[in-house]
Amino acid sequence: MDTIKIDQVQKEIDARANKEVYIHLETTNGAYASHFNQEAYNVGAFIRNANVSYARGKIVGAGATYRVGLKLDIGWIYAEGVNQYEIDDEGRLLMAGHDNEGRLMVALQIGEKPFTY
């Protein structure tokens, strides 16, 4: 994955607006927290293949991490902490946020076909 280039990622978000797309959204500190501290509070969220159409999307931030919001007719999809992205072989926009040790903290992926892996 590459470091976020805000203009490029915004173009990719815009290219998928007003289309039926599939969303993968994941947040976790998973075993990372309890592995080092048994009293740590583990959190996580996972949504796979949510079929939506967003009217507009925006990436904002400066520095190390960014926020991505997708405006739906009935609400929002929102991810904070992304710092890397890529366009995979199937043309999907994959965004992720990793901590300083390379561990996944957040992922937001947008594709025109369901995610199968």
Residue pairs with C-beta under 8 A, 6 or more apart in sequence:
1 84
1 85
1 86
1 94
1 96
2 84
2 85
2 86
3 83
3 84
4 59
4 66
4 82
4 83
4 84
4 85
4 95
5 85
6 59
6 61
6 66
8 85
9 59
9 66
9 68
9 85
9 93
9 95
10 58
10 59
12 85
12 87
12 93
13 57
13 58
13 59
13 68
13 70
13 93
13 110
14 56
14 57
16 54
16 57
16 93
16 110
16 112
17 54
17 55
17 56
17 57
18 53
18 54
18 55
19 53
19 112
20 51
20 52
20 53
20 112
21 51
21 52
21 53
21 54
21 110
21 111
21 112
22 49
22 50
22 51
22 52
22 110
22 111
22 112
22 113
22 114
22 115
23 47
23 49
23 50
23 51
23 52
23 70
23 77
23 108
23 109
23 110
24 47
24 48
24 49
24 50
24 107
24 108
24 109
24 111
24 115
25 45
25 46
25 47
25 50
25 77
25 79
25 107
25 108
25 109
26 44
26 45
26 46
26 47
26 104
26 106
26 107
27 43
27 44
27 45
27 79
27 105
27 106
27 107
28 43
28 44
28 45
28 46
28 104
28 105
28 106
29 40
29 42
29 43
29 44
29 105
30 42
30 44
31 42
32 99
32 103
33 40
33 41
33 42
34 40
34 42
48 115
49 114
49 115
50 77
52 70
52 72
52 77
53 72
53 73
54 70
54 71
54 72
54 77
55 71
55 72
55 73
56 70
56 71
57 68
57 69
57 70
57 71
58 68
58 69
59 66
59 67
59 68
59 82
60 66
60 67
60 69
61 67
64 83
65 80
65 81
65 82
65 83
65 97
66 80
66 81
66 82
66 83
67 78
67 79
67 80
67 81
67 82
68 78
68 79
68 80
68 82
68 95
68 108
69 76
69 77
69 78
70 76
70 77
70 78
70 110
77 108
79 95
79 97
79 106
79 107
79 108
80 97
80 106
81 97
81 105
81 106
82 95
82 96
82 97
82 106
82 108
83 96
83 97
83 98
84 95
84 96
84 97
84 98
85 93
85 94
85 95
85 96
86 94
87 93
87 94
88 94
90 111
90 113
91 111
91 112
92 109
92 110
92 111
92 112
92 113
92 115
93 109
93 110
93 111
94 107
94 109
95 107
95 108
95 109
96 104
96 106
96 107
96 108
97 104
97 105
97 106
97 107
98 104
98 105
99 105
109 115
